[in-house]
Amino acid sequence: MKAYDVSVIGSGPGGYIAAIRCAQLGKKVAIIERYPTLGGTCLNVGCIPSKALLDSSEHYHKAKKDFKTHGIEITGLRCDFKSMRKRKDKVVSQITEGVRYLMDKNGIDLYTGWGSFQDATQLRIKKEDGDSVEIQSAKTIIATGSKPAALPFLPLDKKRVISSTEALDLKEIPERLLVIGAGAVGLELGSVYGRLGSRVTVIEYADRIVPNMDAALSKELMKHLKKLGLAFECATQVTAAKVQGDEVHITATTQGKTRRFTADYCLLAVGRKPYTQGLGLERLGIQTDERGFIGVDKHGQTQRENIFAIGDVTGGLMLAHKAEEEGVAVAEYIDGQKPHIDYNLIPNVVYTWPEVAAVGQAESQLKEAGIAYKRGEFPMRALGRAHASGDIDGGVKVLADEKTDEVLGVHMIGARAADLIVEAAIAMAFRASAEDIGRICHPHPTYSEAVREAALDAFNHQPLNR
């Protein structure tokens, strides 16, 4: 029986990053993955394939709608959806193969199969053919992630009622697509098919889309997605569903009024639930909460001091980059270091177009906490770069402490917001003031100037470009 310093169950962004960091710190490491390809949900059926389709569909949409304004004439434009999916698969293959290369490069042993605890230091890996192998591990990191949630009365049949996994691999562009849930997953995939010609209707239980984001961003994003052709039914609760042949029939209520919707496919994007099936946690006395999440302390440590858990399986923000940070932190804690994660500084992004991104506190949170703040705003349409590219939608909002001018939150919607938000995260990590950001020279012409101008506005200094 092989013995390891650290074993990692799950090879998603949290798991493979934790394994690499442990190996870098001189540990003998094993990683256990039930699927033949590495990378978990994110690389195989989540972040990466969805962004590949988002980019491809956006190119098609721009060619159809915007290229003429740039002096580019196209005749016979059509969408080759099969080739689009093939490109997506190639991107996924390249990246997952890259993760396998990193395992080899760092001397990490890979076991393919279902990992389960026999006791606190012994793991069994059951292979697809029924055979199994056991290993010893001084410490284990659980990084098994999450899977799409369903509704009690609307189970996933993976044919007409689908999750994000099936939505990424449809063989046809739906004529009518119903999306239940207006979070990041629902809006991103709704955008993909909306650009390709589907009639998309989004049903959301909350009174606005992306309800975990700043309210102003929600309002602005909805305006732009409606221009794309998406229809929205907010403050609407789905109450019943039925699949009949090639159609899905949904019954819902809005302010007590019964509504009915019919579509070719229904995408359930109502959240995700932790994946702990078959781990054998009960043998270790490790409890999960009422939603199935594994409880951990600030170091990622479970009720067993040599067992750790990271990423989606522990709850909180279900983001790949959050899992990565936890993977590094746990690896370094195991090594005797004293890492720290500031969860307030983990950016949140929605990869629609325009993109939406935020870090820190929203206005509603500051008001609830009784924190006096200043607000600075700047529209993208006031930027030369935005007009040059034609991406004039959106803007940036900076929230700063009224007395100290320290930046407390930054919220933005616009071109490349996903890339711009890290500027705010870095500034906030060093407790920068709005004045600090405003006095840093930003290149011209760029979208980043909007961050500077919004910061100047929050500092009560008149913006330079408005």
C-alpha positions as CSV (number, residue, x, y, z in Angstrom):
1,M,0.0,0.0,0.0
2,K,1.5,3.3,-1.1
3,A,1.8,6.1,1.5
4,Y,1.4,9.8,0.8
5,D,1.8,13.0,2.8
6,V,-1.3,14.5,1.2
7,S,-4.0,13.1,-1.0
8,V,-6.6,15.2,-2.8
9,I,-10.0,13.9,-3.8
10,G,-11.2,15.8,-6.9
11,S,-9.2,17.5,-9.7
12,G,-11.1,20.7,-10.3
13,P,-9.5,24.1,-9.9
14,G,-9.3,23.8,-6.1
15,G,-8.1,20.2,-6.1
16,Y,-5.4,20.3,-8.8
17,I,-4.1,23.6,-7.5
18,A,-3.9,22.2,-4.0
19,A,-2.1,19.2,-5.2
20,I,0.5,21.3,-7.2
21,R,1.1,23.6,-4.2
22,C,1.6,20.6,-1.9
23,A,4.1,19.1,-4.3
24,Q,5.9,22.4,-4.7
25,L,6.3,22.4,-0.9
26,G,8.0,19.0,-1.0
27,K,5.1,16.7,-0.1
28,K,4.4,13.3,-1.7
29,V,1.0,13.8,-3.2
30,A,-1.7,11.7,-4.8
31,I,-4.8,13.1,-6.6
32,I,-8.0,11.0,-7.0
33,E,-10.4,11.7,-9.8
34,R,-13.5,9.7,-10.7
35,Y,-13.6,10.9,-14.4
36,P,-11.0,10.0,-17.0
37,T,-10.2,13.7,-17.7
38,L,-8.9,16.1,-15.1
39,G,-10.2,19.6,-14.3
40,G,-13.5,18.9,-12.7
41,T,-16.7,20.8,-13.5
42,C,-15.0,24.1,-14.3
43,L,-12.7,22.8,-17.1
44,N,-14.9,20.1,-18.5
45,V,-18.6,21.2,-18.2
46,G,-18.5,24.7,-16.7
47,C,-16.3,27.8,-16.9
48,I,-14.1,26.8,-19.8
49,P,-16.6,25.4,-22.3
50,S,-19.2,28.0,-21.5
51,K,-16.6,30.8,-22.1
52,A,-15.6,29.2,-25.4
53,L,-19.3,29.2,-26.5
54,L,-19.8,32.7,-25.2
55,D,-16.9,34.0,-27.2
56,S,-17.8,32.1,-30.4
57,S,-21.5,33.2,-30.2
58,E,-20.4,36.8,-29.5
59,H,-18.2,36.8,-32.6
60,Y,-21.2,35.6,-34.6
61,H,-23.5,38.1,-33.1
62,K,-21.1,41.0,-33.8
63,A,-20.6,39.9,-37.4
64,K,-24.4,39.9,-37.9
65,K,-25.2,43.1,-36.0
66,D,-22.1,45.3,-35.7
67,F,-19.5,44.6,-38.4
68,K,-21.3,46.8,-41.0
69,T,-20.7,49.9,-38.8
70,H,-17.0,49.1,-38.9
71,G,-17.0,49.0,-42.7
72,I,-17.0,45.2,-42.9
73,E,-19.5,43.8,-45.4
74,I,-20.3,40.1,-45.1
75,T,-22.6,38.1,-47.4
76,G,-23.9,34.6,-46.7
77,L,-23.2,34.7,-43.0
78,R,-24.3,31.6,-41.2
79,C,-23.7,29.8,-37.9
80,D,-22.0,26.4,-38.2
81,F,-23.1,25.2,-34.7
82,K,-21.4,21.8,-35.2
83,S,-18.0,23.6,-35.8
84,M,-18.7,25.9,-32.8
85,R,-19.2,22.9,-30.6
86,K,-16.1,21.2,-32.0
87,R,-14.0,24.3,-31.2
88,K,-15.4,24.3,-27.7
89,D,-14.4,20.6,-27.2
90,K,-10.9,21.3,-28.5
91,V,-10.4,24.1,-26.0
92,V,-11.5,21.8,-23.2
93,S,-9.2,19.0,-24.4
94,Q,-6.2,21.3,-24.6
95,I,-6.7,22.7,-21.1
96,T,-7.5,19.3,-19.4
97,E,-4.5,17.8,-21.0
98,G,-2.5,20.7,-19.7
99,V,-3.6,19.8,-16.1
100,R,-2.5,16.2,-16.6
101,Y,0.9,17.5,-17.8
102,L,1.2,19.6,-14.6
103,M,0.5,16.5,-12.5
104,D,3.3,14.7,-14.2
105,K,5.6,17.7,-14.0
106,N,5.1,18.0,-10.3
107,G,5.5,14.3,-9.6
108,I,1.9,13.8,-8.4
109,D,0.4,10.3,-8.6
110,L,-2.9,10.1,-10.3
111,Y,-5.6,7.6,-9.4
112,T,-8.7,7.3,-11.5
113,G,-11.8,6.1,-9.7
114,W,-14.1,6.8,-6.8
115,G,-12.3,7.8,-3.6
116,S,-13.7,7.0,-0.2
117,F,-12.5,7.0,3.4
118,Q,-12.0,3.7,5.1
119,D,-10.7,5.5,8.1
120,A,-9.0,8.9,8.7
121,T,-5.7,7.8,7.0
122,Q,-6.8,5.1,4.6
123,L,-8.4,5.7,1.2
124,R,-10.0,3.2,-1.2
125,I,-10.1,4.1,-4.9
126,K,-12.7,2.0,-6.8
127,K,-12.1,1.8,-10.5
128,E,-14.7,1.7,-13.3
129,D,-14.0,-2.0,-13.8
130,G,-14.9,-2.8,-10.2
131,D,-11.3,-3.3,-9.1
132,S,-9.9,-1.2,-6.3
133,V,-6.7,0.0,-4.7
134,E,-6.0,1.4,-1.3
135,I,-3.5,4.0,-0.2
136,Q,-2.4,5.6,3.0
137,S,-2.5,9.4,3.5
138,A,-1.4,11.4,6.4
139,K,-3.6,14.2,5.3
140,T,-6.5,14.4,2.8
141,I,-8.1,17.4,1.1
142,I,-11.7,17.0,-0.1
143,A,-12.3,18.9,-3.3
144,T,-15.2,17.1,-4.8
145,G,-17.1,20.2,-5.9
146,S,-20.8,20.5,-6.7
147,K,-23.4,19.4,-9.2
148,P,-26.4,21.2,-10.6
149,A,-29.5,21.4,-8.4
150,A,-33.0,20.5,-9.6
151,L,-36.5,21.3,-8.5
152,P,-38.5,18.7,-6.6
153,F,-41.2,18.6,-9.2
154,L,-38.9,19.1,-12.2
155,P,-36.2,16.4,-12.2
156,L,-33.4,16.6,-14.8
157,D,-34.1,14.1,-17.6
158,K,-31.0,15.4,-19.5
159,K,-33.0,15.4,-22.7
160,R,-35.6,18.2,-22.5
161,V,-35.1,19.3,-18.9
162,I,-31.4,20.0,-18.8
163,S,-28.6,21.4,-16.6
164,S,-25.7,23.5,-17.7
165,T,-23.8,20.3,-18.6
166,E,-26.3,19.3,-21.3
167,A,-26.8,22.9,-22.4
168,L,-23.1,23.0,-23.3
169,D,-23.5,20.1,-25.6
170,L,-26.9,20.4,-27.4
171,K,-26.8,19.2,-31.0
172,E,-29.2,21.8,-32.2
173,I,-30.0,25.5,-31.5
174,P,-33.4,25.5,-29.8
175,E,-36.1,27.5,-31.3
176,R,-37.5,28.2,-27.8
177,L,-35.4,27.9,-24.7
178,L,-36.8,28.4,-21.2
179,V,-34.2,29.2,-18.5
180,I,-35.2,28.9,-14.8
181,G,-32.8,31.0,-12.7
182,A,-31.3,34.4,-13.6
183,G,-27.9,33.9,-12.0
184,A,-24.6,33.8,-13.8
185,V,-25.1,30.3,-15.3
186,G,-28.6,31.0,-16.6
187,L,-27.8,34.4,-18.1
188,E,-24.5,33.2,-19.7
189,L,-26.0,30.2,-21.4
190,G,-29.2,32.2,-22.2
191,S,-26.9,34.7,-23.9
192,V,-25.2,32.0,-26.0
193,Y,-28.4,30.7,-27.5
194,G,-30.1,34.1,-27.7
195,R,-27.2,35.3,-29.9
196,L,-27.6,32.2,-32.1
197,G,-31.3,32.8,-32.7
198,S,-33.2,31.0,-29.9
199,R,-36.2,32.7,-28.3
200,V,-35.1,32.7,-24.7
201,T,-37.3,33.4,-21.7
202,V,-35.7,33.6,-18.3
203,I,-37.8,33.0,-15.1
204,E,-36.4,34.3,-11.8
205,Y,-37.9,33.9,-8.3
206,A,-36.3,37.1,-7.0
207,D,-37.5,40.5,-8.1
208,R,-34.4,41.1,-10.3
209,I,-31.7,39.2,-12.2
210,V,-28.3,38.4,-10.7
211,P,-29.8,39.1,-7.3
212,N,-26.4,38.7,-5.6
213,M,-25.0,41.6,-7.5
214,D,-25.4,45.4,-7.0
215,A,-29.0,46.4,-7.8
216,A,-27.9,49.0,-10.3
217,L,-25.9,46.4,-12.2
218,S,-28.9,44.1,-12.3
219,K,-31.0,46.8,-13.9
220,E,-28.4,47.8,-16.4
221,L,-27.7,44.2,-17.4
222,M,-31.3,43.4,-17.9
223,K,-31.7,46.4,-20.3
224,H,-28.9,45.1,-22.5
225,L,-30.0,41.5,-22.5
226,K,-33.5,42.6,-23.5
227,K,-31.8,44.3,-26.5
228,L,-30.3,40.9,-27.3
229,G,-33.8,39.5,-27.4
230,L,-34.0,37.7,-24.0
231,A,-37.4,38.0,-22.2
232,F,-37.6,38.1,-18.4
233,E,-40.2,37.1,-15.9
234,C,-38.9,38.2,-12.4
235,A,-40.7,37.7,-9.1
236,T,-42.1,34.5,-10.6
237,Q,-42.2,31.1,-9.0
238,V,-42.3,27.9,-10.9
239,T,-44.9,25.6,-9.4
240,A,-45.3,22.7,-11.8
241,A,-43.8,21.2,-14.9
242,K,-44.4,18.5,-17.4
243,V,-42.6,17.1,-20.4
244,Q,-44.8,16.1,-23.4
245,G,-43.1,14.7,-26.4
246,D,-40.6,17.3,-27.6
247,E,-42.0,20.1,-25.4
248,V,-41.6,21.3,-21.8
249,H,-44.7,22.9,-20.2
250,I,-44.1,25.1,-17.2
251,T,-46.6,26.5,-14.8
252,A,-45.6,29.5,-12.6
253,T,-47.2,32.3,-10.6
254,T,-46.5,36.0,-10.6
255,Q,-48.1,38.0,-7.9
256,G,-50.8,35.3,-7.5
257,K,-51.5,35.1,-11.2
258,T,-51.0,31.8,-12.9
259,R,-48.7,31.8,-15.9
260,R,-47.9,29.1,-18.5
261,F,-44.8,28.7,-20.6
262,T,-43.8,26.2,-23.3
263,A,-40.4,25.6,-24.8
264,D,-38.3,23.0,-26.6
265,Y,-35.8,22.8,-23.8
266,C,-35.9,23.9,-20.2
267,L,-32.5,24.8,-18.7
268,L,-32.5,24.5,-14.9
269,A,-30.0,27.0,-13.5
270,V,-31.3,27.2,-9.9
271,G,-28.0,26.7,-8.2
272,R,-25.7,23.9,-7.3
273,K,-25.4,21.4,-4.5
274,P,-22.3,19.9,-2.9
275,Y,-21.1,16.5,-4.1
276,T,-20.2,14.2,-1.2
277,Q,-21.7,11.0,-2.4
278,G,-19.7,7.9,-1.5
279,L,-16.9,9.7,0.4
280,G,-17.6,7.7,3.6
281,L,-17.7,10.8,5.8
282,E,-19.9,9.0,8.2
283,R,-17.0,6.6,9.0
284,L,-15.0,9.6,10.2
285,G,-17.8,11.4,12.1
286,I,-17.6,14.4,9.8
287,Q,-21.0,16.0,9.7
288,T,-22.6,18.0,6.8
289,D,-25.1,20.8,7.3
290,E,-28.8,20.7,6.2
291,R,-27.8,21.5,2.6
292,G,-25.0,18.9,2.5
293,F,-22.0,21.2,2.8
294,I,-19.0,20.1,4.8
295,G,-18.2,22.4,7.7
296,V,-14.7,23.8,8.0
297,D,-12.8,26.3,10.1
298,K,-10.8,29.3,8.8
299,H,-8.0,26.9,7.8
300,G,-10.3,24.6,5.8
301,Q,-10.0,22.0,8.5
302,T,-13.0,19.6,9.2
303,Q,-13.9,17.9,12.4
304,R,-11.0,15.6,11.8
305,E,-7.8,17.6,12.1
306,N,-6.0,15.7,9.3
307,I,-9.0,16.1,6.9
308,F,-9.6,19.3,5.0
309,A,-12.2,20.5,2.5
310,I,-12.1,23.3,-0.1
311,G,-14.2,24.9,-2.8
312,D,-17.9,24.3,-3.6
313,V,-18.3,21.4,-1.2
314,T,-17.8,23.8,1.7
315,G,-20.4,26.4,0.6
316,G,-20.0,30.1,0.3
317,L,-19.2,31.6,-3.1
318,M,-19.2,28.8,-5.7
319,L,-16.4,30.2,-7.8
320,A,-13.4,28.4,-9.4
321,H,-11.0,31.2,-8.3
322,K,-12.2,31.0,-4.7
323,A,-11.5,27.2,-4.7
324,E,-8.0,27.9,-6.1
325,E,-7.3,30.3,-3.3
326,E,-8.5,27.8,-0.7
327,G,-6.4,25.1,-2.3
328,V,-3.2,27.2,-2.0
329,A,-4.1,28.2,1.6
330,V,-4.8,24.7,2.8
331,A,-1.6,23.4,1.2
332,E,0.5,26.1,2.9
333,Y,-1.3,25.6,6.2
334,I,-0.5,21.9,6.1
335,D,3.1,23.0,5.5
336,G,3.1,25.0,8.7
337,Q,2.7,28.4,7.1
338,K,0.1,31.0,8.1
339,P,-1.9,31.8,5.0
340,H,-5.0,34.1,5.0
341,I,-7.9,34.6,2.6
342,D,-9.9,37.8,2.6
343,Y,-13.3,36.6,1.2
344,N,-14.4,40.2,0.8
345,L,-11.8,40.6,-1.9
346,I,-12.8,37.7,-4.1
347,P,-14.2,39.2,-7.3
348,N,-17.6,38.0,-8.7
349,V,-18.1,38.0,-12.5
350,V,-20.9,37.4,-14.9
351,Y,-19.5,36.7,-18.4
352,T,-22.4,38.1,-20.5
353,W,-21.8,41.0,-22.9
354,P,-21.5,43.5,-21.5
355,E,-19.7,41.7,-18.7
356,V,-20.6,42.4,-15.0
357,A,-18.0,42.3,-12.2
358,A,-17.8,43.3,-8.6
359,V,-15.6,43.1,-5.6
360,G,-16.2,44.2,-2.0
361,Q,-19.4,45.6,-0.5
362,A,-22.5,46.7,-2.4
363,E,-24.5,49.8,-1.4
364,S,-27.2,47.7,0.2
365,Q,-24.6,46.0,2.4
366,L,-23.0,49.3,3.5
367,K,-26.4,50.8,4.3
368,E,-27.4,47.7,6.3
369,A,-24.1,47.9,8.2
370,G,-24.6,51.6,8.9
371,I,-21.4,52.6,7.1
372,A,-21.3,56.1,5.7
373,Y,-20.0,56.0,2.2
374,K,-19.3,58.1,-0.9
375,R,-20.2,57.0,-4.4
376,G,-18.4,57.8,-7.6
377,E,-19.6,56.8,-11.1
378,F,-18.4,57.0,-14.7
379,P,-20.0,55.8,-17.9
380,M,-18.2,53.8,-20.5
381,R,-19.7,56.0,-23.2
382,A,-17.5,58.9,-22.1
383,L,-14.3,57.0,-23.0
384,G,-12.5,57.3,-26.3
385,R,-11.6,53.6,-26.3
386,A,-15.3,52.6,-25.9
387,H,-16.3,54.7,-28.9
388,A,-13.4,53.4,-31.0
389,S,-14.5,49.8,-30.4
390,G,-18.2,50.5,-30.3
391,D,-18.6,49.1,-26.8
392,I,-20.1,52.1,-25.1
393,D,-22.5,50.3,-22.7
394,G,-22.2,50.3,-19.0
395,G,-20.0,52.1,-16.4
396,V,-18.1,51.8,-13.2
397,K,-19.1,52.6,-9.6
398,V,-16.7,53.1,-6.8
399,L,-17.8,53.1,-3.1
400,A,-15.5,54.7,-0.6
401,D,-15.6,55.4,3.1
402,E,-17.0,58.8,3.7
403,K,-14.4,59.8,6.3
404,T,-11.2,57.8,5.3
405,D,-11.8,57.6,1.5
406,E,-10.8,53.9,1.7
407,V,-12.4,51.9,-1.2
408,L,-15.0,49.6,0.1
409,G,-16.5,48.2,-3.1
410,V,-16.3,48.5,-6.9
411,H,-19.0,47.5,-9.3
412,M,-18.9,47.6,-13.1
413,I,-20.6,46.6,-16.2
414,G,-19.1,46.9,-19.6
415,A,-16.5,45.6,-22.0
416,R,-13.7,43.6,-20.3
417,A,-15.2,44.2,-16.8
418,A,-14.0,40.7,-15.9
419,D,-10.4,41.8,-16.5
420,L,-10.7,45.3,-15.1
421,I,-12.1,44.2,-11.7
422,V,-8.8,42.9,-10.5
423,E,-7.4,46.4,-10.5
424,A,-10.0,47.2,-7.8
425,A,-9.3,44.0,-5.9
426,I,-5.5,44.7,-5.8
427,A,-6.2,48.3,-4.7
428,M,-8.5,47.2,-1.9
429,A,-6.0,44.5,-0.7
430,F,-3.6,47.4,0.0
431,R,-6.5,49.4,1.5
432,A,-6.1,52.1,-1.2
433,S,-8.3,55.2,-1.1
434,A,-10.3,56.5,-4.0
435,E,-7.8,59.2,-4.3
436,D,-5.0,56.7,-4.6
437,I,-6.6,55.0,-7.6
438,G,-7.5,58.4,-9.2
439,R,-3.9,59.7,-9.0
440,I,-2.4,56.6,-10.7
441,C,-1.7,57.2,-14.4
442,H,-3.9,54.9,-16.5
443,P,-3.0,54.3,-20.2
444,H,-5.1,56.1,-22.8
445,P,-7.2,55.1,-24.6
446,T,-8.4,52.1,-22.5
447,Y,-11.5,50.9,-20.6
448,S,-9.4,51.1,-17.4
449,E,-9.7,54.9,-17.5
450,A,-13.3,54.4,-16.3
451,V,-12.1,53.0,-13.0
452,R,-9.8,56.0,-12.5
453,E,-12.6,58.4,-13.3
454,A,-15.1,56.8,-11.0
455,A,-12.5,56.8,-8.2
456,L,-11.9,60.5,-8.8
457,D,-15.7,61.1,-8.7
458,A,-15.9,59.2,-5.3
459,F,-13.0,61.3,-4.0
460,N,-15.1,64.4,-4.8
461,H,-12.7,65.5,-7.5
462,Q,-14.3,66.3,-10.8
463,P,-13.7,63.6,-13.4
464,L,-11.2,64.6,-16.1
465,N,-13.2,63.2,-19.1
466,R,-16.7,64.3,-18.3
